[in-house]
Amino acid sequence: MTKSKIKKIFSVAGTVLTVLVIAFTAYIVVSVIIARVKNTDVSLFGYSFGVVLTNSMEPEISPGDLIIFGHDNIDEVKVGDNIVFKAGDGFSEKIKGQNVVHRVQSIEILPDGSVEITTRGINNLNDDEYPVTSENFVGICIYHSTAWGNFFTFMINYGFIILIVVVALPFIISQIIKIVKLSKSKDEGEE
């Protein structure tokens, strides 16, 4: 293969990769916007994520950690699982309505077949005041990470600037270079 063919292949591959990154980023941004408008969890590929707000699960899960959770059925929960649920009565006004991740202490199946789950933050002395039911159960926590939590918090604050600098700006510069090269070749062809 000649140098010009290799350059052309890399140019096309770079453009395709850039378009894919922009499309994936747009998908994530649109998902976040839709989730915020609908007041639901951001869901990507069947999993949701969030950043922990309190120290109730320290030392295992700290404030600022990223958690990933599946939207499981409440019947799949086991004692010892860390589950995510919407905070209701018994939580501070700051937390009410937000997702909370706490450890399952016990599971009770009521005569009508419904499930009540007793939870507690591992850093708390007492169980949560109200049980988790199918109405406020969100899912089972499958992963947590301090590093990813820091990354997502940074991206939430500065993501659009980074998107422009890392993705869009190099794409724009490469397009300007192509235009300049084309105009130079046209000028040389006219002489």
Rosetta blueprint (number, residue, H / E / L):
1 M L
2 T L
3 K H
4 S H
5 K H
6 I H
7 K H
8 K H
9 I H
10 F H
11 S H
12 V H
13 A H
14 G H
15 T H
16 V H
17 L H
18 T H
19 V H
20 L H
21 V H
22 I H
23 A H
24 F H
25 T H
26 A H
27 Y H
28 I H
29 V H
30 V H
31 S H
32 V H
33 I H
34 I H
35 A H
36 R H
37 V H
38 K H
39 N L
40 T L
41 D L
42 V L
43 S E
44 L E
45 F L
46 G L
47 Y E
48 S E
49 F E
50 G E
51 V E
52 V L
53 L L
54 T L
55 N L
56 S L
57 M L
58 E L
59 P L
60 E L
61 I L
62 S L
63 P L
64 G L
65 D L
66 L E
67 I E
68 I E
69 F E
70 G E
71 H L
72 D L
73 N L
74 I H
75 D H
76 E H
77 V L
78 K L
79 V L
80 G L
81 D L
82 N E
83 I E
84 V E
85 F E
86 K E
87 A L
88 G L
89 D L
90 G L
91 F L
92 S L
93 E L
94 K L
95 I L
96 K L
97 G L
98 Q L
99 N E
100 V E
101 V E
102 H E
103 R E
104 V E
105 Q E
106 S E
107 I E
108 E E
109 I E
110 L L
111 P L
112 D L
113 G L
114 S L
115 V E
116 E E
117 I E
118 T E
119 T E
120 R E
121 G L
122 I L
123 N L
124 N L
125 L L
126 N L
127 D L
128 D L
129 E L
130 Y L
131 P L
132 V E
133 T L
134 S L
135 E L
136 N L
137 F E
138 V E
139 G E
140 I E
141 C E
142 I E
143 Y E
144 H E
145 S E
146 T H
147 A H
148 W H
149 G H
150 N H
151 F H
152 F H
153 T H
154 F H
155 M H
156 I H
157 N H
158 Y H
159 G H
160 F H
161 I H
162 I H
163 L H
164 I H
165 V H
166 V H
167 V H
168 A H
169 L H
170 P H
171 F H
172 I H
173 I H
174 S H
175 Q H
176 I H
177 I H
178 K H
179 I H
180 V H
181 K H
182 L H
183 S H
184 K H
185 S H
186 K H
187 D H
188 E H
189 G H
190 E H
191 E L
